[in-house]
């Protein structure tokens, strides 16, 4: 089967011009280039080195929006870029984040330079802190550069390569596919919350299956967009197929409950339960990398969806009118998912429609199902009201009593709406508090080290791009252990907090102050000359020397600080850590020189 797919790909892509190099011309007005060709070579052995690849002829010329199907070997791409603009900093970006490995190679001064990327590379070790592979390219105006890209994946060899100017890539207002995915997941979250309330209200299993289905689909979107990596979760190459299998499993359970198979077609309900169990087994097999498990799952799921279509029609013909709405949702959903499956398998071209129509299809299906479940809830409420009305009539209740019952129900609904509003407000408040806690040090209320690293990295790239000044001030409370030993840790905390307040008072709005660890603080000072930074550090040191903390026993605690300063070196520094390291060295030197010192390393 694998050789047949490779043969079809070779046949479809064959052209007498296939040995022509794929070139990209960057014109002065280009900020994004989204349409070009690539030379392609498939390495089934996965043993070719870059030296061997660079001497080989690339037999195919493919579009930058490509799909080669599921391949066990390595895919190699070759691209030559001609820079006819005045820009020299560019970003080569891949639209799919689930490649296990996606590396870039180019020659510089007869030496091969490599940039590693893909799931095997942590975000903080990539050129950019992006869940998608993105490579920093530097091409002088008027120059050309040939690049080789090597990718491997247990998922499909699919994606779209885009070339941005670095300024355009880093533009905060640039809308990406991940923004759309994030918006989609926000809607899914609202749907989950809504149906959770409905489940609590009616305690019907169908709502539980639907919530599980939407949750699994949201996880699938997180894997498809790579957003789960931002949460610090470990990369998982088989996640797309494993979670996709779980999505189908919960959809099976939900479909059986919605079509009321237990009452209408009991035997078919048992068949659906068996399919759900088989899909759960496939999820385990795929996660354990059992050979051909994904292929067999695709076959079994195709059989199931065909059965699901016929069962839905049969239930509808039995007189269950709501099945027709389920059929509409299914008819919208299945073609869009089929397009995506065919695209991933390389059987049709990778286009905006074939690759992403599943977003619209699944969105429509999920909204459709939500409306049906809300309507079901409404029907249940209406049925309850009807039964109550019948009981009232049978018991010969007066019209006045009936009106009182209706008013009672109305008040309950108002209270329910008020509770929902309060709970939503509390959720938003909790979210804001958690976000603040995640970036703030609890003792000093300064930014923590992790958040400072994010801010400082962005400031570094801006300083390099716009050739601006950038400095780091690192300071440490002298003999802090002695303060703790003599006065206690509570006093030590007071010293740290008082020092933090002073740093906040003396810093500008453009500066970023953070607690770097223990009794150590750090300040990011952008767009400021070195002399001004040194003057700021001197004022801080003097003010610290004037601090007196009076304890309950009227004893007075004073302390001093040592300060290290370092400024960006444009031709030397590769990232913010280089500046921080020099500032730390300067701080260490200040300590060695007797403390209560300011040392600058230029």
Secondary structure as GFF3:
##gff-version 3
##sequence-region A 1 602
A	DSSP	alpha_helix	2	13	.	.	.	ID=ss1
A	DSSP	beta_strand	23	26	.	.	.	ID=ss2
A	DSSP	beta_strand	32	33	.	.	.	ID=ss3
A	DSSP	beta_strand	37	43	.	.	.	ID=ss4
A	DSSP	alpha_helix	50	54	.	.	.	ID=ss5
A	DSSP	beta_strand	60	63	.	.	.	ID=ss6
A	DSSP	beta_strand	65	67	.	.	.	ID=ss7
A	DSSP	beta_strand	74	83	.	.	.	ID=ss8
A	DSSP	beta_strand	89	94	.	.	.	ID=ss9
A	DSSP	beta_strand	101	108	.	.	.	ID=ss10
A	DSSP	beta_strand	111	115	.	.	.	ID=ss11
A	DSSP	three_ten_helix	123	125	.	.	.	ID=ss12
A	DSSP	beta_strand	134	138	.	.	.	ID=ss13
A	DSSP	beta_strand	144	152	.	.	.	ID=ss14
A	DSSP	beta_strand	158	165	.	.	.	ID=ss15
A	DSSP	alpha_helix	166	169	.	.	.	ID=ss16
A	DSSP	alpha_helix	177	202	.	.	.	ID=ss17
A	DSSP	alpha_helix	205	225	.	.	.	ID=ss18
A	DSSP	three_ten_helix	227	231	.	.	.	ID=ss19
A	DSSP	alpha_helix	239	258	.	.	.	ID=ss20
A	DSSP	alpha_helix	261	264	.	.	.	ID=ss21
A	DSSP	alpha_helix	266	287	.	.	.	ID=ss22
A	DSSP	alpha_helix	293	317	.	.	.	ID=ss23
A	DSSP	alpha_helix	322	344	.	.	.	ID=ss24
A	DSSP	alpha_helix	352	394	.	.	.	ID=ss25
A	DSSP	alpha_helix	399	439	.	.	.	ID=ss26
A	DSSP	alpha_helix	449	466	.	.	.	ID=ss27
A	DSSP	beta_strand	470	477	.	.	.	ID=ss28
A	DSSP	alpha_helix	480	487	.	.	.	ID=ss29
A	DSSP	alpha_helix	489	506	.	.	.	ID=ss30
A	DSSP	beta_strand	512	517	.	.	.	ID=ss31
A	DSSP	beta_strand	520	526	.	.	.	ID=ss32
A	DSSP	alpha_helix	530	545	.	.	.	ID=ss33
A	DSSP	beta_strand	549	550	.	.	.	ID=ss34
A	DSSP	beta_strand	556	557	.	.	.	ID=ss35
A	DSSP	beta_strand	561	567	.	.	.	ID=ss36
A	DSSP	alpha_helix	576	592	.	.	.	ID=ss37
A	DSSP	beta_strand	598	601	.	.	.	ID=ss38
###
